[in-house]
Amino acid sequence: MKNLKTFESFGMQRDNCDRCGGPTNNTTTTSMFNMDVICMNCKEEEKKDPEYEAASKAELEAIRKGVKNYQGAMPDYEPLKRS
């Protein structure tokens, strides 16, 4: 159980989404664009961003290069406002 303590310190669990502030219902993921821990609704909205595919490719390339602390393709990312 020593690894569980390490995982908990990683900080992926949030009660509220870093992006929208809404409840996460104990299900989170990291943004493709930055280090925000987001709810699944925000992830679905993020996937609609025209830059999402490029951000995904940039992350994959960083992983292939062995980058261990990749901070996201766009650290100052602002989600698109939808009406």
N, C-alpha and C positions, 0 to 999 in steps of 0.2 A: 504493500500500500504506500510505499515511499513515493512512487511516481504520481499518485493521486494528489499529493500535496503540491508537487511541482506543477501539475496541470492546473490546479486551483489558483496558483499564483500567476498563471499566464493571463487570467482576467477575461476570458471569452464570455463568461456568464454575466448577463446584465438583466436587471428587472425592466429597464427602459432602454429603448433604442437610442443610440448616440445621435442619430440623424433626425428622427421625427419626434422623439421623446415619448412615443407610445409604448405600451406594454409589449414585451417580447414573447410572453407566454413560454418562457424558458427555452426558446429556440432562436439562436443567433448565428450569424456568419460575419465574416469580415468583408468590408467593401472591397471591390476590385480596384477602386481608385485611390483609397487612402487607408488609414488604420482604424476607421470607424467600425465599431461593432454594431451591426444593424439587424433589424427585424426582417422577417422574410417578406413582408410587404414592401419594404424599402429595397430589398434585393431585387424583387420583380420590377420595380420602377427603374432601378439602376440598369437592369438589362436592356431597357428601352433606349438608353442614352446612345447617341450615334458614335460615341467614343469607346463604348464598352468593349467591342471586339479588339480594338487596338490595346486597351488596358489589359485585357486578358492575355494577349500575345506578349506584352511587355513583362507580365508576371511570369509566364512560362519561360521566357528567355532568361530572366533573372534566376529562376530555379535551376535551369540547365547550367548556368554559369556558377552555381554553388552559392549564390547570395543567401545568407541565413537570416538577414534582418531587413528584407525588402519592405519598404515603407509605402508602396503603392505607386501607381503610374502618375498620379496627380495629387500630391499631398494637400494642395489647396482647393481640391474639388468642391464645387457647389452643384448640387443636383439641379437638374432642369425643373423649372416651374411649369406645371401642367395645369391647364384650366378645365 
